[in-house]
């Protein structure tokens, strides 16, 4: 690498999107991860082409370069920059790709000068890509074995009806078609999304798809960031669309596909545990108790795996594609957890 390239390298990596990894990834591992986001991803020389983006080969960065990127630590990291291959990728797919690679390899993501550890986020909401909005008659039998409600919460779901243990809310306004819920989970069916690369390979004839999003029941518009980057199928105006269809402040209708969710994993509404356990975990975190903090993270990850299991069941029954919040396909629930490829063979 020439002196000019060395001089410009920090700026290029800082603007990103760039995945910073703790060890040099094997090219086959990088390709396998990229194919989760785009099944048609392929090698091109030393690069990997995926969804209109080019994953460049890893470059080792020492502490000096890392400091210029705002990343702490003395250990070297390996940088894989994601560059657009031709026109800019739609819906920030290049950013999603960098974050997804970092998430699965235990690294950092840098975009526009902001370093992020994706594993410190809550993992987002698993989604199911569907070719069209399914009718309630198709969805309710699937969810009857997954959701369990004894009654309709009239304050939260004034237009809801209880069908076989599932609260169904026919919204039919804006982008949201239907909402299905129990006390723990909310399944939001959204229509009119652009087709992400992971779905384009299966449905190349479609120009838009539907998305079923699996969210914790306690998440409201107030607890989510007001402006979040999109990651594969959503538009930046989705937050406004979904806020407009909410029938009350507590209706947890999700916005468009997110790639960055800096939410608190210790939010009691986001954890599938009883009130006493959640309260104890939060108290431990607030007081700096390491054990209680670890318990809270474990509960949050178990809840995320549980939502992924629901997404996979919906995908199987409705012939859809289950994916994480960044548009990476899921084969089993544990795929939604960070570091899944961190132990893969290295070059």
Buried (B, 14 or more C-beta within 10 A) or exposed (E): EEEEEEEEBBEBBBEBBBBBBBBBBBBEBBBBBBBBBBBBBEBEEEBBBBBBBBBBBBBEBEBEBBBBBEBEEEEBBBBBBBBEBEEEBBBBBBBBBBBBBBBBBBBBBBBEEEBBBBBEBBBBBBBBBBBEBBEBEEBBEBBEEBBBBEEBBEEBBEEBEBBEBBBBBEBEEBBBBBBBBBEBBBBBBBBBBBBBBBBBBBBEEBEEBBBBBBBBBBBBBEBBEEEBBBBBBBBBEBBEBBBEBBBEEBBBBBBBBBBBBEBBBBBBEBBBBEEEBBEBBBEBBEEEBEEBBEBBBEBBBEBBBBBBBBBBBBBEBBEBBBBBBBBBBBEEBEBBBBEBBBEBEEE
